[in-house]
């Protein structure tokens, strides 16, 4: 009887939370809208400013890049889905798929305004609520329509909360996952994106370098995943029962789709089809390949065998680390970044095993540590010949301190903010599944279906 009442309360709470997050901004915006003033006396109209020069080539490239970045989230679904046990494969894939739907709506309603609106150095405000009142082009992409830049950034907002799923895989209920993801995107991702990428964001003014999301995407998701892994505790049988990847072909397929889509993620962040996008493309591919090689070598030395899971993990670590740097470093820098990031991520995973916390799919070990290293590496290897800014090794020593300030702020904000959101969700509709539901598997307990019918 109590369980039925709890389920009913949970369902009502879910709807109320979701409606609140999407509807409250509408009410706030409506209340803050001032009535239109009476028309003033006619005056000579000022000369109209020249229309922005829209480039069809740049627009086509950014729309293509948007599609590539969208593909990354299904790629992540296969990557994560292959790494969990078979009783949780569909629930894990569903998390990534549903986030595409959820955040796509949140972004156009108010998320983009919060992240990229003029607002203050800390928050974008409601000026572009429902995409109204936006200028024809964004100052960040002056040769493409503003809608094109908006939808490109939407795909970043989509994949970031999906990355967190790897930290709590196999032990979170669907209703709690939906509400948490919506709240996290609103109160963690959107503000950080504004700080680092918006023209008037605090860290953008400070001079922080993050070309495509080392801090905004990977650090926020990685440190949030760590917080949830610690708060949720271990999966039943963790450390005793085998919890190996159930489908390595899925893992390799997912990693390959991520690699493919990441060219839109990184090269698309140039917002133009130009030499900078070419540099980002080449450095991304080089660092990724180098990181996969480096991981395989580390495994050969440490375990005596190079695994396919390790090679895939190394490639993803390389993609993560080069993300903030690809538009600031040259080929030499990308090779160093790819060679070193696997070492740091591999050590982080060994530390996780030693400490015994259950970051299910190593989201913190790869994205948190890889993103942190990538942000530092950007401050070390940036060269003016690529994008007008030198790093520490080229003589611009203050740049490294700027990067460290940004890393510290983003890491603390993401971790603490996630702790608050976790307790908010857990104490209302519930977040972690019961021991019985976990034992049964999330596919059946949350969705009533199986991934494999044999």
KOLDRENTOR-315377 format. One record per residue (C-alpha): residue in one letter; x, y, z. Coordinates in pm, whole numbers, plus 50000, padded with zeros to 5 digits. Example, Ala and Ser with C-alpha at 12.3 -4.5 7.8 and 13.67 -1.06 7.14 Angstrom:
2
A512304955050780;S513674989450714;
REM end
This chain:
454
X500005000050000;X502745024450095;X504675016949778;X501585024749566;X501075057949747;X504765066449702;X504545058949329;X501505081349293;X503185109349487;X506335104349279;X504395107448953;X502655139149068;X505955153249193;X507625145648863;X505015164248665;X505035193548904;X508845196648901;X509055194848522;X506225219348473;X507755242848730;X511145244448562;X509615250748221;X506685272448331;X508215294748601;X510465312748350;X507375319848141;X505585335548439;X508655355548541;X509085368048189;X505425377548162;X505505396348493;X508665415348401;X507405426248061;X506585463248071;X503625477047871;X504565493247543;X505045531147581;X502855555147391;X504295564247052;X506435595647057;X506165623946812;X507405615146468;X511095621246416;X513415615446125;X514325578646116;X518055571746164;X519905554745887;X519505516845909;X522705498145995;X524165476245728;X522795440945733;X525255414745858;X527045396245583;X525725360545605;X528045334545454;X526275304845299;X529455284045335;X529825291745706;X526135285545764;X526235251945585;X529295241545787;X527705250646120;X524445232846040;X526475202245937;X528465205046259;X525225206946457;X524095174046304;X527495158546382;X527275169446747;X523725156046770;X525035122146655;X527445121946948;X524655116147199;X523385084047031;X527065074647001;X527385079947376;X524295058147423;X526015028947251;X529305036047431;X527655035947773;X525095009347677;X527824984647587;X529674990447913;X526774982248147;X525334947748223;X522774934947972;X519844939448213;X520454977148203;X521294982847836;X517964997847722;X517605019848030;X521095033647968;X520425040247600;X517045055647687;X518725080847918;X520795095447633;X517885094447387;X515425111147623;X517865138647713;X517945148847346;X514195154747365;X514175170947709;X517005195947664;X516045204847307;X512815219647446;X514415235447755;X517055252147538;X514685270447304;X512295280647584;X514845297247813;X518125277747826;X519775296247539;X518795329747690;X520225319748028;X523465308247868;X524075334347598;X521785363847671;X523335397547761;X522245397048127;X525065400048380;X528545384248395;X526945355148586;X523575349448414;X522085356048073;X518585365148190;X515305362447997;X515975387347719;X515835359947454;X513015340047614;X511445316647353;X514165329647118;X512485363647094;X514395396547055;X517635379946945;X519855400046711;X520115387746354;X523515372546428;X525435363946743;X528625383746812;X530255349646850;X529305339546496;X528785370946284;X528635353345946;X525775329346020;X522105333646121;X521595334746495;X519295304446481;X522145283946334;X524455293146621;X521675286746872;X520965251646746;X524685243646734;X524995252847100;X521835233047175;X523665201047085;X526365209047344;X523665214747605;X522145180947510;X525205158847542;X526565173747865;X523925160148109;X523985127647910;X527675123747998;X526795124048369;X524755092048327;X527975072048324;X528655081848685;X525375067648817;X524675040248563;X522575010548674;X521155025848991;X518925056048917;X515195055948845;X513805071348527;X511585097448696;X514375110148918;X516745110348620;X514385132148415;X513825158148686;X517495159148790;X518675163148428;X516285192048368;X517315209748689;X521005203348626;X520895217448274;X519095248248404;X521105256048716;X524555241648639;X525185239648266;X523485271948153;X525265294648407;X528705279248340;X528215282547964;X527445319248023;X530505324848243;X532935309747992;X531425315147645;X529055344647655;X530685377247537;X529985393547875;X530585362448089;X532915366648386;X535595341948279;X535305352247915;X536245387648027;X539025373148237;X540505357247924;X539815320347991;X540445297947689;X537925270247620;X537485265347248;X534825238047251;X533965228147609;X536735214447830;X535365233248129;X531785239648014;X531045203947903;X533555179348045;X534435194348379;X530825201948469;X529695166848379;X532755149748527;X532675166748867;X528905163048886;X529255125748811;X531765122849096;X529345139549337;X526525116049239;X528725085049255;X529665093949612;X526105102849716;X524385072749559;X526865047549695;X527935015149533;X525904992349315;X524804960249483;X527704935749463;X530224961849350;X533734948949410;X532474913349458;X530364904049156;X531654907648798;X530404939748636;X532184938348304;X531024954447980;X528364931747829;X528824942547465;X532254954447355;X531184958846990;X528674984747118;X531505002147303;X533685003946991;X530745015246779;X529905042447031;X533505054247055;X533745055746677;X530525076046648;X531805099446918;X535075104146729;X533165111146407;X530745135546569;X533505152846764;X534785169146446;X531575189546450;X532005195646821;X535535209746786;X536005221346427;X532465235146424;X533325257446720;X535295279646482;X531805289846359;X533195293346008;X534665271945733;X538175286045762;X541765278345858;X540905278046230;X538305250746180;X540895231045982;X543385234446267;X540755222546516;X539925192946292;X543545181846254;X544535186746618;X541405168046730;X542155137846514;X545845137446609;X545325140246985;X542625113346978;X544785088646787;X547785096047011;X545715090947326;X544405057147207;X547965046047131;X549165059047467;X546415040247658;X547245007947476;X550935011747562;X550095018447928;X547944987047941;X550684966347778;X553134978048043;X550734975248336;X548644944448244;X550564927847964;X547624931347721;X546084960247531;X542264958447548;X539634971447308;X537854988347600;X541125005647690;X541725017547334;X538195031447318;X538615048347657;X541915063247545;X540355077247230;X537555093447430;X540085107547679;X541995122847388;X538815138147249;X538005152747590;X541455167747650;X541845183647306;X538365199147319;X539335231647499;X542675233547318;X541965224446955;X541505260646845;X544515273847039;X547295248047002;X549255235646702;X550085200346595;X552945196546844;X550705206447133;X548015181747024;X550495152947026;X551655161347379;X548065164647498;X547095131047348;X550165113747488;X549725126547843;X545975126247899;X545735088147890;X548305085748166;X546415109748393;X543035093348324;X544445058348371;X545905068348708;X542555084048807;X540785051048738;X543335031848944;X542795056549229;X539025051149199;X539515013649237;X541805019349535;X539365042849709;X536395020649626;X533825046049507;X531545035249223;X531875058748926;X530215032248711;X531605040848367;X534515063248475;X532875096248384;X534965115048638;X538135095848552;X537845103748181;X535755135448150;X536495152248483;X540235145648484;X540555147448104;X538695180648093;X540785194848377;X544025184348211;X542815197947877;X542035231948028;X545485233448188;X547155221047869;X545435248847674;X547115274247900;X550435256547849;X550575249747474;X548465277647319;X550345296047042;X549545329746891;X550055316946538;X546905295746568;X544405319546726;X546155350546858;X546955339347214;X550165324647356;X550275300647648;X552795295047926;X555395277547710;X555265306247459;X555935332147730;X552415341947836;X552675329848196;X549495346748333;X547355325748100;X547975294648307;X546725312048622;X543565323248440;X542935287348336;X543425275148693;X540975300748831;X538355289348581;X538985252648661;X538635258649035;X535395278249002;X533755254048759;X534805223148955;X533525235949290;X530305250249145;X529485217948956;X530195195349254;X528375216049519;X525455224549289;X524985187749206;X524935178549575;X522115203649633;X520105191449333;X520595155249437;X519045160649779;X516225181149627;X515275152649393;X515965124149635;X513855139549913;X510895146749685;X510315120549414;X513295097949481;X516425092749275;X518045059349354;X516135027549275;X515365001949541;X517594971749594;X514924949749438;X514644971849128;X518404972849092;X518604935049119;X515884930648858;X517614954948625;X516504989448511;X515264976948174;X512414957948337;X511924977748659;X511845012048490;X510665005048135;X509104970348133;X511164958247840;X514334939047762;X517224947347532;X517684911547416;X514874886247351;X516434852347276;
REM end
